[in-house]
Amino acid sequence: KAGVTQTPRYLIKTRGQQVTLSCSPISGHRSVSWYQQTPGQGLQFLFEYFSETQRNKGNFPGRFSGRQFSNSRSEMNVSTLELGDSALYLCASSFPKDEQFFGPGTRLTVL
Amino acid sequence: GESVGLHLPTLSVQEGDNSIINCAYSNSASDYFIWYKQESGKGPQFIIDIRSNMDKRQGQRVTVLLNKTVKHLSLQIAATQPGDSAVYFCAENSGGSNYKLTFGKGTLLTVNP
């Protein structure tokens, strides 16, 4: 069974730009969660999508948004990038079981 | 100001020894806990989980212990191998959903051959 895939793996953007990251969950998984990992704050929950609906949300500004498609693939978007958005963005898929399986992440660098 | 990186607790063990990694969780209402392993350049890898109606669960070479009285979680790794070297995170469903996890700061485990 293929694991969670994320594209792109690496991305360099400049301040003020926007970015879209993609996540394909494990086949059969219907929930996709997104996390941000930084050296300063560790792993922080962004949001979770299930059946194309945002079901849970973390404490991030509205510049961070996401969506899920009918095939369970998910995208997250960050608008008006700031230097502090530089991070490893991880997605995890799950359901019906609770175990969340993570992808390799997208490393975003904002210059 | 400049953000300071998290100061990770570290644990250094000899190959073949048993390792114990500890975690204090934050929310007494949490009822689902997970241990993840993260190697450099990779995403977190699921190791084992436990629900609050249990105090111990065993997997292959790993055991998780849960003490709800003091909000403490531990991961025991038997016969630690060099491939176990990684950062280990505990996570809890403090947001009330098993799909919204709160992660601890992590512990760096180094296994010396």
Boltz contact constraints between the chains, C-beta under 6 A:
constraints:
  - contact:
      token1: [A, 31]
      token2: [B, 99]
      max_distance: 6.0
  - contact:
      token1: [A, 33]
      token2: [B, 99]
      max_distance: 6.0
  - contact:
      token1: [A, 39]
      token2: [B, 5]
      max_distance: 6.0
  - contact:
      token1: [A, 40]
      token2: [B, 3]
      max_distance: 6.0
  - contact:
      token1: [A, 42]
      token2: [B, 6]
      max_distance: 6.0
  - contact:
      token1: [A, 42]
      token2: [B, 103]
      max_distance: 6.0
  - contact:
      token1: [A, 42]
      token2: [B, 105]
      max_distance: 6.0
  - contact:
      token1: [A, 43]
      token2: [B, 103]
      max_distance: 6.0
  - contact:
      token1: [A, 45]
      token2: [B, 100]
      max_distance: 6.0
  - contact:
      token1: [A, 48]
      token2: [B, 99]
      max_distance: 6.0
  - contact:
      token1: [A, 48]
      token2: [B, 100]
      max_distance: 6.0
  - contact:
      token1: [A, 56]
      token2: [B, 97]
      max_distance: 6.0
  - contact:
      token1: [A, 56]
      token2: [B, 100]
      max_distance: 6.0
  - contact:
      token1: [A, 90]
      token2: [B, 43]
      max_distance: 6.0
  - contact:
      token1: [A, 98]
      token2: [B, 98]
      max_distance: 6.0
  - contact:
      token1: [A, 99]
      token2: [B, 46]
      max_distance: 6.0
  - contact:
      token1: [A, 101]
      token2: [B, 46]
      max_distance: 6.0
  - contact:
      token1: [A, 102]
      token2: [B, 43]
      max_distance: 6.0
  - contact:
      token1: [A, 102]
      token2: [B, 44]
      max_distance: 6.0
  - contact:
      token1: [A, 103]
      token2: [B, 43]
      max_distance: 6.0
  - contact:
      token1: [A, 104]
      token2: [B, 42]
      max_distance: 6.0
  - contact:
      token1: [A, 104]
      token2: [B, 43]
      max_distance: 6.0
  - contact:
      token1: [A, 105]
      token2: [B, 43]
      max_distance: 6.0
